[in-house]
Amino acid sequence: MSALEKTAAVEETTPIVALRDLRKSFGDLEVLRGIDLDVFAGEHVVIFGPSGSGKSTVLRSINLLEPPTSGSLKVAGVEYGPGRPGERVERRGKALDLRRTVGMVFQQFNLFPHLTALDNVALPLRSVRGLKRGDAQLKSAEALRRVGLLQRAGHYPQQLSGGQQQRVAIARALALDPEVMLFDEPTSALDPELVGEVLKTMREVALDGMTMVVVTHELGFAKEIGDLNVFMEDGVVVESGPRGFFENCTSPRAREFILAVR
C-alpha cells in the first residue's frame, strides 16, 4: 500500500467530528452528561429526542457557541474542548478556525433585515474569508443558485417567505465551503406548508455529499437521510443506530418517542 493509500485509509476510519465524554453545565445544571459521538466525512447524523434532552446543546458545543465544561471535542483532528480528565492537550484550536470548518443553520434565520439575500450571504465571505466585494457576491450568487433562490438575490428578508429565508441561511452557510454542516431544528419556526421546501434543499445538500449533523423532529426526513440516528434524553445518548433504526431500535423509551411523534 502506498503512502497516499495509507493516508486515505486513515482518513476513512478517522471521524471528522469526535466527541468523548463531552459535558456541559449551566451553573449547577448539567445538560450534557458524557456524550460520545463520531461523525465521519460524508455521513448524515440525525439527533432526535424530547425537548430539553440536550440535542441543541450538542450542536452548539460542536461549534463552541456553548463551550463544553469538560471532555474532548475534536474536529478534523484538532482538539477544541477542555480535554478529558488527566489528558494533556498540547494544542487547542481557536474558535474562529473551527467556524471556518463547521457551518451552522439555526431555528431562526438570523438574516440582517437591511441587507438583500445576496448581501446576507456575502457578508461572512468578506468578514470571515476576507474576499473582495465582487468575489464575495459571485460566490454568494452561486450559493443562492444551489438552493434555488438566485432569482431572489435582490430581495430583502421581509420580501421572502419563512422557507425562503431559511434557504438563504443555508446558502450563507454553504458559501463558506464548510467541511461539516450543523442544522438545529431548521424547520421548527416555519408554517407547515413551508417545511417541505427547506427539507428539499437539505436533501439536495445531503446528496451532494456534505457531512451533516441534524437535530430534527421531522422523523420521516430523518429516515430518508440518517446514516446514523441518535436518540437523546436527559443529556445522554440513550440509543443510536444505522439506517433501519426507527424500525429496529431496542430502547423502550426511544420506541415510545418515535410512536408519539409519528
N, C-alpha and C positions, 0 to 999 in steps of 0.2 A: 504493500500500500504506500503510495506517495505521500509526501508531507502535506500536499494540498488535500488529498483524500482523507488523511487523518484529521486535519483541521475541520473539514466539512462534517466528518462523522461525530466529532466532539460537539460541534455547534448543534447538530440534530438532537443530541442527547442532553444538551445543557439548556435549561429553561431560560427564556429571555426575562421573565419575572419569577423570582423565587422568594417566598415568604416563609420564615421559620420562627415559630413561637412568637408571632407578632402580637403585641399587646398595646392597647390604648386606653388610657383612663382620663376622665374629666373629673378632677378632684378625687373624691372617694369612689366614684362610679367607674368600674371597669367595663367598657363596652366591647372591647375585643379581648378575648381570654385565651390567647395562644393559637393563632391562625397559621396553619401550614398550607401553602398553595404553590403549585408550579404551573406556569403558563409558557407553552412552547411557541416558537415562531410559527405563524400561520394558523394557530389554534384559536377557536372561538369558545370562550368560557362564559357560562351563564351562572350568575349568582342570584338565588331567589330565597324567599322566606318571609315571615310575618314582619310587620312594621316594628322597628326597634330591635331587630335582630343583629344589627351591625353591618349590614350589606354595604350601605353607602360609605360608612367609615372605612371599610376595607379599601374602596376605590380612592377615597380622599387621602388615605395613608400611602397608597402606591405612588401618588404624585406629590406627596408631602404637603398637601393643603392641611392635613392633620398629621403632624409629625408623630410617629409611633413613640410610645412611652418606653418600650423595650422590644427586643427581638431584632431579627435580621430582615432587611429589605434590600434585595439585590435586583438591579435592572441592568441587563446586558453585561452581567458580571461585576458591576460596580456596587459596592455597599453604600446605601443611603440611610440605613437605620442605625440605631444605637449599637446594634450587635447583641448577641446572646450573652448571658452572664458568664464571665470568665473568658470570653472570646476577645482577643485583641484585634482591633480594626486598624490596619496600617494606614489606609487612606479612605476617607469618606467623600463621596461625590457631593457636588453642590446642587442645590435645588434648581437653579436655572438650567444647568446641564440636563438634569432629569426631565424637565418640562420641554426641552427640545427633543427628547426621545419619546415622551408619553403625551399624547393628546387626550383631551377630555371634553365630553359633551354632557351638559348638566340638565337637570329637570327644567329649570328656567333657561331662556335662550341667552340672556345676558348680552344682548346686542345694544350698541350705542344708538339711541334714537335719532341723533343728529347726523348720523353717517348713513350713506347708502349701503346696500348689501355688498357691493364691490369694495367699498372702503372699510366696512366692518371686517371683511376677510383680509384685506391688505394690511390693516393696522399692525397685527402681530408679526407679519412678514417684515415690516420695516423696523419695529421695535425689538423683536427677538432675533430675527435673521439678519437685520441690517441691510435689507435690499433697498435699492433706489426706488422712488415712487413708480416709475414706469415699469420696472421689472416686477415690482410687487403687484401692480394692477394686472399685468399679463398673467401672472401665476394665479391670482385671485379669480380672474375670468375663467381659467381652466378648471379651477376647483368648483366654481358655480356651475360650469357645464357638466361636471361629473355628477352633481346632484340634481340636474335638470332645471336649473334656475338662471341660466345665462341671460334669458330674456327679461329677468327681474333685476339685473345688476344695478340699474339706476334707481331702484325703488328704495324708499325708507322703510324701516320696520313697521311703522303704523299702516303702511300701504300693503303689507303682506299678511296672509293668514298665519295662525299659530304654527301650522305644519310647515309652511314656507320659511318662517323664522327659524324653526328648529333645523331645517335643511341648510339654511345659511350658516348656522352654528356648526353643523357637521362639516360644511365646506371650509369654514375657518380652521377647524382642527386638521382636516386633511391637507390643507395648503402648506402646513409646516412639515409635511413628509415625516410624520412620526413613525416609530417602529411598532408602537402599541397604541391602540385607541381604547379609552375607557368611556362607557356610556352609563350614566347614572339615572335610571328610570326616565329615559328621554321622551317617553310618550305620556307621562303621568299628568302633565299640565295641559294636555290637548283635549279638545272636544272629541268624542268617539269617532266622528266621521273623518277626522283629520289624522287619526293614528296610522291608518293604512299607508299613507304616502311616506311617512317617516320610516316605517318598518320596511317599505320597499327600498328606500335609499340605503338603509342599513344592510339589507340582503345583498345589494349590489356591492357595497363596501366589503362585505364578507367574501363574496365570490371573487373579488379582486385579490384575495389572499391576505388582507390586513389581519394582523393579530388583534383580537378584540376581547375585552372583558366587559360583560354587560350585566347590569343589575336591572331586573325587569319583573313585572307581574304578568307580562304577556307570554303565558306558557305555551301557547300554540307556536309563537315565533321562536321561543326557546327550543322547542322540539326540532324545529327546522334547522337551526344553525348550531346548536350546542354540541361541540365535541366533548366538552367536559361540563357537567352540570353539578352545581354545588348548592346544597340546601343548608341554610344557616338559621340558628335560633339561639337567643340569649348569648350572643357574642362568640359562638363556637360553630365549627362545621359539624353538623350532625351526620351527614352522609353525602357522598359525592360519587359520580359515576359517568361513564361514557354515554354515547347515543343509546337510546333504549331505556335510559334511567327512569323516565317518567312512568314507564310500564313495569319496570323491574326493581325499583328501589325496595329495600327491606325495612327501613325505619318506619314504624307506625305513624310517627309524627309527620314525616315527610309525605307519606301516602295520604294522611288526613288533610294536610295543607293542599296538596295537588287536587284532591277531590273537591275541596271547598272553593278553590279558585276557578275550576272549570266552568 
